[in-house]
Amino acid sequence: MRDENVIRDWFQEYHNDIYNFLIYYTGSMDVEDFVQETFVKAVRNIHKFKGESNPRTWLISIARNVAIDESRKKRKEEIKRKRYFQFSLTAKGSDSPEEIVGLSETKLELYMEIRMLKQSYYDVLMLRGINELSVQETAKALNWTESKVNLSYHRALKTLEKKMGGREI
């Protein structure tokens, strides 16, 4: 019962952070099920939380895994459809301008380029650049060293800069 109260408190405190993270991470406004799944998994796995990191960081890492699992499911479905219908679908999902609410053309292009980066670069950009987690929080969420976070973030920015043709990011 105590664990459920802790999660209830965390839900009240971190719900918006998790919700916003998932919007940026998935590129979709429809993430409420992911938020709910994040907290369901937190309840089931609270015994694994050692208190070595901020609860927000732990919850974001769970949310990230929920989003990755869903993305894998969608990719598998897309592959099945490709085989069945014999025409190609987009490699990174079906993000549309309507789903990426309020983005200017440049921001839309930037967003689409970020979505096309390899997973590790995408993850570190989402956590450090968009969600403004510290290097330490990002390292905990990704289960990386702080030096790997710094190096990957730097490389991701350089790669993104090249893809954007030298325009300011």
Steps between C-alpha positions, in 0.01 A plus 500: 500500500787738584646450150167589338492823702852584385403444136182705551712787632745462212213499254375832635850646498639362173198428277551815291875438463438147374218616273714775344800270463287243314353764266849607398636146493221347292409805292135443579250681718324170577719371784261470793500118474880506513492716813259259663712200397808673646340531841356146486852370435632720780252343744602151386871579526520737796708235682771558237522874577803536723474873559838558333341739252220750500158330461440723196808354329389146579149569368637658181712192436187284540306734267779480243487120510121503464532725193776282351291186552204663328721620217629146450143368487409762241807419292410131500147586388637725225727223374205265485298759306790563263524134423127464462432804286843516330552873530730697725404690808714756675790354696457704817123484546213711381567839649306765319510878522162487674650285775792734551286787617612856452845439356640746249638364173859511630404339828304237311805425286717486812254269670488267200881489483519418872250215445730356232809489725618169640323403823781593740534850351124544500477393865774730623362799304151442637619476859774765504388743232122487509418386854800681650612218728844540651790288379471294819122450463541408132773250589273335758200493264702341218720289727809664348808666648500879515788511253298290252209743539728798430668335203176370348327836548789680329504251212123513463511879474780484242312240296183705518688814400637324190154371407359850535759634257684714753188697598477597864323244715 
